[in-house]
Amino acid sequence: MPIYLNSYEKTFDDPTQQLGREIIEKELDQITHIESEKNLWLFQHFTDPVEVEILLAGRKVSSFTCDCEAFQFKKQCGHIFASLQ
């Protein structure tokens, strides 16, 4: 299922969305966009600390990864949700 930038929220379950919103509300100033290439976004979250990588194909998200433990188990996390905002 393709993930579009304008509707990515549907990809994440409710608890992950809630965590992502909390990260945005409380820690937005701790998220740094550290690198951008044509189809690659890298973010550093300093509070946890973790690194998020988002690979794009036009307006679609091809893949994403995060260093956090939640991502290792669920393949989604609040860090990625917050980074896509």
N, C-alpha and C positions, 0 to 999 in steps of 0.2 A: 504494500500500500504506500503510495507516494505521500510524503510529508511536505506540504506547501507552507512557505513562510507566513502567509496571511491566515492560515488556519491550523497551525502546529499544535494548538492547545488540545485538540481532539486526540492526539497521540498519547497524552499523558493521563494517568489515572488521577482521580480526585485528590488523594493524599499528596501525590507528587506536585500537582498544581498548587495546592495550599502551601506546601513547603517552599516552592518557587516564589510564590507571592510574598511570603514572609521574608525570604532572602532579599527580594527587591525592596520591601518596605524598610527593613532594618539594616541592610548591608550593601545597598547599591553603590555607595562610595568606596566599597572594598572590592568591587569587581572591575578589573582593568582589562581592556581590549589590548592585548600585547602584540598581536601580529595579524596582518590581513594580507592574504594573497588573493588572486583572482577568485578562487573558489574555496578558500580556507579561512575560517575565523578561529583565532585562539584567544581564550580568556583565562585570566588568573583570578581566582577567588582567594583573597588573602585571609579571610576570617578562619577558613577551615584548615589549611590551605589546599586547594586542588586546582588542577588545570583542566579546562574544557576545550575540546576540539570539535568544530562543526564543519563538515564538508558539504559544499553546495553544488548543485547542478542547475544553474539558472535561478529560478524562484523556488526550487525544491531543495529540501535537505536530503542529501544522499546518505549521510551517516553522521553519528556523533558519538563521542566518548568522554568520559570523565574519570578522574583518578579516584573518586570517592568509593567507599565501600558499598553504598546503596546501588550505585551503577553496576558494580561487579555482580550483584545478585539479581537486580530487577531490569537491567539494561535501560534504565531511565532514572533521572534524579532531578531534584529541585535546582541544582546548579545549572543543568542544561536548560531547563525551563526558564530560569532567570536570565541566562545568557541570550536566549532567543528574543527577549523583550526588546 
